[in-house]
């Protein structure tokens, strides 16, 4: 399976600029015969707490554009953006997956808002993990700060072959990003695909890119540097069952109260 990791230098709160850039990357990924294209967290605005300006209705502009891009380019798309939480006036920081026909096949709300940056004051926490089928592969998605909480990954581990992590993870903690992605792959014996943004946001925070794909043994399959780019990586999902059969560690996993 061929995966395209898109490291956007996201234009701050400028949806049109980000849509235009995303469309160019999707076209290129489609031309390269990729099966799935993956964008970072809040790819259309950057990690903004300006909920009234960036959050949309469930069937809003961003959803329509991603659906159209997927269908027009015959490719699966995974991307993060923000929705309005109609229950409390906050937002939902979500990751959505669209299939080749432009149909929404999965939607995940970030379980752990990043309180260090006061995200919890502006975005509601999700309360459930998601598992979905994409190109015959069982997968799950998490967002950025979720990476620091291994228990949610364990919740899906036995049922998935690949876990996507989309992020706006800063350069100041780049080493944590790489180390935690690798750890999640090793302990859950699955592919872990981490896609991060590049550039500097409206809060003057720098981002390193440094997107990675790790295999079920924690081996680095591919990685990105600190520039705006498309990284293409091939994975063989059958390796998951082969490795789990050779090293049946997940069978020994126990649940604790």
VEXZAPA-838927 format. One record per residue (C-alpha): z, y, x; residue in three letters. Coordinates in steps of 0.25 Angstrom, whole numbers, plus 5000, padded with zeros to 4 digits. Example, Ala and Ser with C-alpha at 12.3 -4.5 7.8 and 13.67 -1.06 7.14 Angstrom:
// residues 2
pz  py  px  residu
5031  4982  5049  ALA
5029  4996  5055  SER
//
This chain:
// residues 257
pz  py  px  residu
5000  5000  5000  UNK
4996  5014  5005  UNK
5006  5025  5004  UNK
5004  5040  5006  UNK
5016  5048  5010  UNK
5014  5063  5007  UNK
5022  5072  5016  UNK
5021  5086  5008  UNK
5024  5099  5014  UNK
5029  5103  5000  UNK
5026  5117  4995  UNK
5039  5123  4990  UNK
5039  5123  4975  UNK
5024  5124  4975  UNK
5019  5113  4966  UNK
5004  5116  4966  UNK
5003  5117  4982  UNK
5010  5103  4982  UNK
5001  5097  4972  UNK
4989  5102  4979  UNK
4994  5096  4992  UNK
4999  5083  4986  UNK
4985  5081  4979  UNK
4978  5082  4993  UNK
4988  5071  4998  UNK
4986  5062  4986  UNK
4971  5063  4988  UNK
4972  5059  5002  UNK
4981  5048  4999  UNK
4971  5043  4989  UNK
4960  5044  4998  UNK
4968  5035  5008  UNK
4969  5025  4997  UNK
4984  5026  4997  UNK
4992  5020  4985  UNK
5004  5029  4984  UNK
5006  5043  4988  UNK
5020  5048  4990  UNK
5025  5063  4990  UNK
5038  5069  4993  UNK
5050  5073  4984  UNK
5047  5085  4976  UNK
5033  5085  4982  UNK
5028  5097  4973  UNK
5039  5107  4975  UNK
5048  5103  4987  UNK
5063  5100  4986  UNK
5065  5112  4976  UNK
5078  5114  4968  UNK
5070  5124  4960  UNK
5070  5115  4948  UNK
5065  5125  4938  UNK
5053  5128  4946  UNK
5049  5114  4951  UNK
5054  5103  4941  UNK
5044  5099  4930  UNK
5043  5091  4917  UNK
5041  5076  4918  UNK
5026  5077  4915  UNK
5025  5090  4923  UNK
5014  5095  4933  UNK
5018  5087  4945  UNK
5018  5074  4937  UNK
5005  5077  4931  UNK
4999  5081  4945  UNK
5004  5068  4952  UNK
4999  5059  4941  UNK
4985  5066  4942  UNK
4985  5065  4957  UNK
4989  5050  4956  UNK
4978  5047  4946  UNK
4967  5055  4952  UNK
4969  5049  4966  UNK
4973  5035  4961  UNK
4986  5035  4969  UNK
5001  5033  4966  UNK
5009  5045  4969  UNK
5024  5046  4971  UNK
5030  5061  4972  UNK
5042  5069  4969  UNK
5044  5081  4961  UNK
5054  5087  4951  UNK
5056  5086  4936  UNK
5064  5093  4926  UNK
5077  5086  4921  UNK
5077  5090  4907  UNK
5091  5086  4905  UNK
5098  5095  4914  UNK
5088  5106  4919  UNK
5088  5100  4933  UNK
5076  5093  4940  UNK
5073  5079  4943  UNK
5068  5076  4957  UNK
5058  5064  4955  UNK
5049  5055  4962  UNK
5037  5050  4953  UNK
5027  5040  4955  UNK
5013  5040  4949  UNK
5003  5028  4949  UNK
4988  5029  4952  UNK
4985  5032  4937  UNK
4995  5044  4938  UNK
5006  5037  4930  UNK
5020  5040  4933  UNK
5026  5026  4937  UNK
5040  5031  4942  UNK
5049  5043  4942  UNK
5062  5044  4950  UNK
5072  5055  4950  UNK
5080  5057  4963  UNK
5093  5050  4962  UNK
5100  5059  4973  UNK
5097  5074  4972  UNK
5100  5080  4985  UNK
5113  5087  4983  UNK
5113  5093  4997  UNK
5102  5102  4993  UNK
5108  5103  4979  UNK
5096  5095  4973  UNK
5107  5089  4963  UNK
5109  5103  4957  UNK
5094  5104  4953  UNK
5090  5090  4951  UNK
5096  5078  4943  UNK
5098  5065  4950  UNK
5090  5053  4945  UNK
5098  5040  4941  UNK
5088  5029  4943  UNK
5079  5023  4954  UNK
5065  5019  4950  UNK
5056  5007  4954  UNK
5041  5007  4951  UNK
5028  5000  4954  UNK
5018  5007  4962  UNK
5005  5000  4967  UNK
5012  4986  4965  UNK
5024  4991  4973  UNK
5039  4992  4968  UNK
5044  5006  4972  UNK
5055  5016  4971  UNK
5056  5031  4974  UNK
5068  5039  4979  UNK
5069  5054  4983  UNK
5074  5060  4996  UNK
5089  5061  4995  UNK
5089  5047  4988  UNK
5086  5041  5002  UNK
5101  5043  5006  UNK
5106  5034  4995  UNK
5102  5020  4998  UNK
5108  5014  4986  UNK
5097  5019  4977  UNK
5087  5012  4986  UNK
5094  4999  4985  UNK
5093  5000  4970  UNK
5078  4998  4971  UNK
5077  4991  4984  UNK
5075  4976  4978  UNK
5064  4981  4968  UNK
5055  4989  4977  UNK
5046  4988  4989  UNK
5045  5003  4992  UNK
5054  5015  4990  UNK
5048  5029  4991  UNK
5057  5041  4995  UNK
5051  5055  4993  UNK
5058  5066  4999  UNK
5060  5081  5004  UNK
5069  5076  5016  UNK
5072  5087  5026  UNK
5068  5087  5041  UNK
5083  5089  5044  UNK
5086  5075  5039  UNK
5073  5068  5043  UNK
5080  5057  5051  UNK
5088  5053  5038  UNK
5075  5052  5030  UNK
5069  5042  5039  UNK
5081  5034  5042  UNK
5085  5033  5027  UNK
5070  5029  5023  UNK
5070  5018  5034  UNK
5084  5013  5029  UNK
5080  5012  5015  UNK
5068  5004  5019  UNK
5076  4994  5027  UNK
5088  4992  5018  UNK
5079  4991  5005  UNK
5068  4983  5012  UNK
5056  4991  5006  UNK
5046  5001  5010  UNK
5052  5015  5010  UNK
5042  5027  5009  UNK
5048  5041  5011  UNK
5040  5053  5009  UNK
5045  5067  5013  UNK
5040  5081  5013  UNK
5036  5090  5025  UNK
5037  5105  5027  UNK
5048  5115  5023  UNK
5052  5118  5009  UNK
5057  5130  5002  UNK
5071  5129  5007  UNK
5066  5129  5021  UNK
5069  5114  5023  UNK
5060  5106  5032  UNK
5055  5092  5029  UNK
5050  5082  5039  UNK
5040  5073  5031  UNK
5043  5061  5039  UNK
5039  5052  5027  UNK
5041  5037  5030  UNK
5037  5023  5026  UNK
5047  5012  5030  UNK
5044  4997  5027  UNK
5055  4987  5022  UNK
5060  4985  5036  UNK
5062  5000  5039  UNK
5049  5001  5048  UNK
5042  5014  5047  UNK
5028  5012  5042  UNK
5024  5026  5042  UNK
5029  5040  5043  UNK
5026  5055  5042  UNK
5029  5067  5051  UNK
5032  5081  5047  UNK
5019  5086  5041  UNK
5012  5086  5028  UNK
5005  5073  5027  UNK
5000  5060  5021  UNK
5006  5048  5027  UNK
4999  5035  5023  UNK
5007  5022  5024  UNK
5003  5007  5020  UNK
5014  4998  5016  UNK
5014  4983  5012  UNK
5024  4981  5001  UNK
5024  4966  5003  UNK
5032  4969  5015  UNK
5044  4972  5006  UNK
5045  4958  5000  UNK
5042  4951  5014  UNK
5053  4959  5021  UNK
5063  4957  5010  UNK
5060  4942  5010  UNK
5062  4941  5025  UNK
5075  4950  5025  UNK
5081  4948  5011  UNK
5091  4959  5013  UNK
5090  4965  4999  UNK
5094  4951  4993  UNK
5108  4953  4999  UNK
5110  4967  4993  UNK
5123  4968  4985  UNK
5127  4979  4975  UNK
5140  4985  4976  UNK
5148  4992  4965  UNK
//
